[in-house]
Amino acid sequence: AMGVVYLAKDPKINRQVAIKTLDYSQFPAKELHTLKSRFFREAEAAGRLCHSNIVTVYDIGEEDDFAFIAMDYVPGVSLAEYTSSENQLPVEEVYRVCQVVAEALDYAHGENIVHRDIKPGNIMYDPDSGQIKITDFGIARITDSVKTRTGSFMGSPSYMAPEQMSGAAVDGHADIYALGVTFYQLLTGRLPFVADTLPNLAYKITNEKFRPVRDVRPELPLSATRIVNRALQKLPEKRYATAADMAQALEGELSRMMA
């Protein structure tokens, strides 16, 4: 919604890259200076991340009407392809995917970088190799802060933690919540909270209980209930203390399922 993504070729080393643009016309002129400074600062921070399950940032730059980030091109599809009940990954694979994502998030959090927009659409998955890569580190943080101040709500509200919905400062616990929503959706084919307007959605996320995963899909293991309930706690301090803790819980249950 904020630009165009191009598939390009780096002629110097003969590799394919993805170039994501940030269209300045999507933002008020008075906010552009702030946008640009945050964009380059956050993109630089994301570029310092070096993890096999996080898309690598190669370069950042600017043209007259947009800024861009060049990153590695990842084959496959986003996990959004597997969020309907008609096209779901095997339960064991959902556990594995979310474990890998949680481990990558823990690494990023250790580098003081919070994603802020974890969702199936920002997680690339190669069904042939099983490779998983998180995309858009840093970008969500820029757009979230700049656009929210101007009264235009950015991001993906259905995956936002209660504290993120209220505009409070967020840390890695918001990513844990968003991964919990992703886990719920990949397992059930539906979101834990759905509403027809943003205020109603915000109210549900901050105040209401979601339908238990095994009410939606009774054949799921009991561990799915435990993991979802912990990740989707309203208060950040009641969720997993770290993404590594969530990864460990997923890995332990996966080992039992595969035994």
C-alpha positions in Angstrom: 0.0 0.0 0.0 3.0 2.3 0.4 5.0 1.5 -2.7 6.0 -1.1 -5.2 8.3 -4.1 -4.9 10.4 -4.9 -7.9 12.3 -8.0 -8.8 15.7 -6.9 -10.1 19.2 -8.1 -10.9 22.4 -7.0 -9.3 24.8 -6.9 -12.3 27.9 -6.8 -10.2 27.5 -10.2 -8.7 24.7 -11.6 -10.9 22.1 -12.2 -8.3 18.4 -11.5 -8.1 17.2 -9.0 -5.5 13.9 -7.6 -4.3 13.7 -3.8 -4.2 11.0 -2.4 -1.9 10.1 1.2 -2.4 8.5 3.6 0.0 6.3 6.1 -1.8 6.6 9.6 -0.4 3.3 10.6 -1.8 1.6 8.4 0.8 2.7 10.8 3.5 2.0 14.5 4.3 4.7 16.8 3.2 5.3 18.1 6.7 6.1 14.5 7.8 8.6 13.7 5.1 11.7 14.8 7.0 10.7 12.6 9.9 9.8 9.8 7.6 13.2 9.9 5.8 15.3 10.1 8.9 13.5 7.2 10.5 13.5 5.2 7.2 17.2 5.3 6.8 17.9 4.8 10.5 15.6 1.8 10.8 16.8 0.3 7.5 20.4 0.6 8.6 19.5 -1.1 11.8 17.7 -3.9 10.0 20.7 -4.2 7.7 22.8 -5.2 10.6 20.8 -8.3 11.2 22.5 -11.4 10.0 20.3 -14.5 10.5 19.5 -17.3 8.2 15.8 -16.8 8.7 15.7 -13.0 8.3 15.8 -11.4 4.8 19.1 -9.7 4.3 19.2 -6.0 3.5 21.9 -5.2 0.9 21.4 -1.5 0.2 19.3 1.5 0.9 18.9 4.7 -1.2 16.6 7.5 -2.3 15.2 9.0 -5.5 13.1 12.1 -5.9 9.8 10.6 -5.0 10.7 7.5 -3.0 13.2 5.7 -0.8 14.1 2.1 -1.4 15.6 -0.9 0.2 17.3 -3.7 -1.8 17.2 -7.1 -0.1 17.7 -10.7 -1.1 15.0 -12.3 -3.2 13.4 -15.2 -1.5 11.7 -17.9 -3.5 8.4 -19.3 -2.3 5.2 -17.7 -1.1 4.1 -15.9 2.1 2.4 -17.8 4.8 -0.7 -15.9 3.9 -1.3 -18.7 1.4 -1.9 -21.1 4.3 -4.3 -19.1 6.4 -7.6 -20.5 5.2 -9.2 -23.7 6.4 -9.1 -24.9 2.7 -5.3 -24.7 2.5 -3.5 -25.5 5.7 -0.1 -26.7 6.5 0.2 -29.9 8.6 0.0 -29.2 12.3 3.6 -30.3 12.9 4.8 -28.0 10.1 2.9 -25.0 11.7 4.7 -25.7 15.0 8.1 -25.9 13.2 7.5 -22.7 11.2 6.5 -20.7 14.3 9.4 -22.2 16.3 11.9 -20.9 13.6 10.2 -17.5 13.5 10.3 -17.2 17.2 14.1 -18.1 17.2 14.7 -15.4 14.6 12.7 -12.9 16.5 14.7 -13.6 19.7 17.9 -12.9 17.7 16.4 -9.6 16.5 15.2 -8.6 19.9 18.8 -9.3 21.2 19.9 -6.7 18.7 17.3 -4.2 20.0 15.1 -4.4 17.0 11.3 -5.1 17.3 9.5 -6.0 14.0 6.1 -4.6 15.0 4.3 -6.2 12.0 4.7 -10.0 12.3 2.0 -11.7 10.3 1.7 -14.5 7.7 2.2 -12.0 4.9 5.6 -11.0 6.2 6.9 -14.5 6.6 8.2 -16.2 3.4 7.9 -19.9 3.1 9.4 -22.2 0.4 7.2 -25.3 0.3 9.9 -27.2 -1.6 12.8 -26.6 0.8 10.9 -25.6 3.9 13.0 -22.4 4.1 11.5 -19.6 6.2 12.4 -16.0 6.1 11.0 -13.0 8.0 10.7 -9.9 5.8 10.3 -6.1 6.5 12.3 -5.7 9.7 12.3 -2.0 10.5 9.8 -0.9 7.8 6.8 -1.5 10.0 8.3 0.6 12.8 8.8 3.6 10.5 5.4 3.6 9.0 3.7 2.8 12.3 5.1 5.8 14.1 4.9 8.4 11.3 1.5 7.6 10.0 -0.2 7.0 13.3 0.7 10.5 14.4 -1.1 11.9 11.4 -4.3 10.0 12.2 -4.0 7.3 9.6 -3.7 3.8 11.1 -0.9 1.7 9.6 0.1 -1.8 10.1 -2.0 -4.9 10.4 -4.5 -4.3 13.2 -5.6 -8.0 13.5 -2.1 -9.0 14.7 -1.5 -6.0 16.9 -1.0 -6.5 20.7 -3.3 -4.6 23.0 -0.6 -2.2 24.0 0.2 -1.5 20.3 -3.5 -0.8 19.7 -3.5 1.8 22.4 -0.4 3.6 21.0 1.8 2.7 24.0 5.5 1.9 23.6 6.1 -1.6 22.5 8.9 -4.1 22.9 9.5 -7.7 21.9 6.4 -8.9 23.7 4.3 -7.3 20.9 6.1 -9.5 18.4 5.3 -12.5 20.6 1.6 -11.6 20.6 1.6 -11.2 16.8 3.3 -14.6 16.4 0.6 -16.1 18.7 -2.1 -14.7 16.4 -0.2 -16.1 13.4 0.0 -19.5 15.1 -3.7 -19.4 15.9 -4.6 -18.5 12.3 -2.3 -21.1 10.7 -3.8 -23.8 12.9 -7.5 -22.8 12.6 -7.9 -20.9 9.4 -9.3 -17.9 11.2 -8.2 -14.9 13.3 -8.8 -14.8 17.0 -10.5 -11.4 16.8 -12.6 -10.1 13.9 -14.7 -6.9 13.7 -16.2 -4.7 11.1 -14.5 -1.5 12.2 -11.1 -0.6 13.7 -12.6 0.7 17.0 -14.6 -2.5 17.5 -11.5 -4.6 16.7 -9.4 -2.6 19.1 -12.0 -3.1 21.8 -12.1 -6.9 21.3 -8.3 -7.2 21.3 -8.0 -5.2 24.5 -11.0 -6.5 26.4 -12.5 -9.8 25.1 -11.6 -13.4 25.1 -10.9 -15.2 21.8 -12.5 -18.5 20.9 -10.2 -21.4 22.1 -8.3 -23.0 19.3 -9.7 -26.5 20.1 -13.2 -25.2 19.9 -12.5 -24.2 16.4 -10.5 -27.3 15.5 -11.0 -30.1 18.1 -8.3 -32.4 16.8 -5.6 -30.0 17.7 -3.2 -31.1 20.4 -3.7 -29.7 24.0 -0.4 -27.9 23.6 -1.9 -25.6 21.0 -4.2 -24.2 23.6 -1.4 -23.7 26.1 0.9 -21.9 23.7 -1.8 -19.7 22.2 -3.2 -18.7 25.6 0.3 -17.7 26.8 1.2 -15.8 23.7 -2.1 -13.9 23.5 -2.2 -12.6 27.1 -3.5 -9.1 27.3 -0.7 -7.9 29.5 2.8 -8.1 28.0 4.4 -9.4 31.2 2.1 -12.4 31.2 3.2 -13.6 27.8 6.4 -15.6 27.2 9.2 -13.7 28.7 11.2 -13.9 25.5 10.6 -15.2 22.0 13.2 -17.9 22.8 10.9 -19.2 25.6 8.1 -19.4 23.0 10.4 -21.2 20.6 11.4 -23.7 23.3 7.8 -24.4 24.1 7.0 -25.0 20.4 10.1 -27.2 20.0 9.3 -29.3 23.0 5.8 -30.0 21.9 6.9 -30.7 18.3 9.4 -33.3 19.6 6.6 -35.0 21.5 4.4 -35.0 18.4 7.2 -36.4 16.2 8.3 -39.1 18.7 
